[in-house]
Amino acid sequence: MTSYLLDSQPIETSLTGAVAFRIRHRSYDLKGRPTESTGLVIAPESAPADSPVLSWAHGTTGIGDAACPSLQPDPAGELRTYFDTWSTQQIDYGIPGAQDWINAGWVVVATDYQGLGTPGIHQYSVNRTNAIDAVTIVRAAGEMSVGAGTHFGVTGWSQGGGTAAAVPELDPADLEGLQLIGSVPMSPGVTIVGLEHPTGMGAALADPNAVPDGHLVMTLAAFVEAFPDTLSREDMMTPLGIEVFDAIWNTQPVHHFSDTIGRQFKKHGPILAVNKEKMPAWAAAIKEGSAGRVKPICPVHVMIDGFADGSVIPVSWQQGYVDAIAALGADVTTTRYPDDDHFSLPASCVSETREWLTAQL
């Protein structure tokens, strides 16, 4: 039997009635290649055995070690977002409603994903790889004396919404011995939907005069990491783009990364150059790595941010995922938060998320 837990260190937490640990654990990617991930395990003090587990999947932070959530100040706490007026850090980190999850008796785990604090380029937006990390950290927590049981729910936001969407679509072997009770994607970034609706972040693929978005550049590099036998950075990036990426991927979190990409484009020229002959291979890889293509094994409740028609992930993308899994026969419901933008959504919908997942128990 595989042991997943490699290391655990107790850390301070601002939450009351809780204990917290930063851990390192075994995992693997969508091709079964071994990886390692770090993350957090937060539990009520003296939690009873077989307590339910909440696996939190974080949103975009970057593609290298500078973007590791569990290495931020007081990581085992409430969600802080970069765009808050009082923000002091360069990434979003923490868990929305963390104190209330603990008060309700849940053990909370939060993967950093492979590559964020461990070797290699993070497979950013490869939904299935990220989903495996969200499951293997549940297994690792089960090897600790914190009360973590085998029944778990998953929720995630943005990139992590795509992660949460992919968990109930994993292969049975990925979930063997665990009972997935439900999934709550918040403003989900489902990769194949973005491919089918090439607007917003993907605009630079069609328009060489558009400033390339850092999220797009990270996605292209991440899929090469996941599919090195069929994809190449030269398929999509200029020599300048590759040079800049190699210099910054591990040291600049997402917003710094995006600003650097934009400046280099404006000052020195194209970052992206699409080889259209390679597009079928890319489309196949994106489909293989994405959520939204297999009937989920558990109920799914999608939280949609409606302000400005989806301030980061368009509502059409969020609804596109819902429509895709509904067509596959999913048990899917939605709640739309018309007054919430991308960054306020998690705090607004977490109470409904917790109530809904508790009902699934």
Secondary structure, DSSP 8 states (H G I E B T S, - for coil): ----EEEEEEE--SSTTEEEEEEEEEEE-TT--EEEEEEEEEEETT--TTEEEEEEE-----SSGGG-GGGSSS-SSB-B-TTSTT--SSS-BSBTTHHHHHHTT-EEEEE--TTSSSSS---TT-HHHHHHHHHHHHHHHHTSSS-EEEEEEEEEETHHHHHHHHGGGS-HHHHTT-EEEEEEEES---HHHHHHS--GGGHHHH-TTS---HHHHHHHHHHHHH-TTT--GGGTB-HHHHHHHHHHTTT--HHHHHHHHHHHHHHH--SB---GGGHHHHHHHHHHH-SSSS--SS-EEEEEE-GGG-SSS-HHHHHHHHHHHHHTT--EEEEEETT--TTTHHHHHHHHHHHHHHHH-
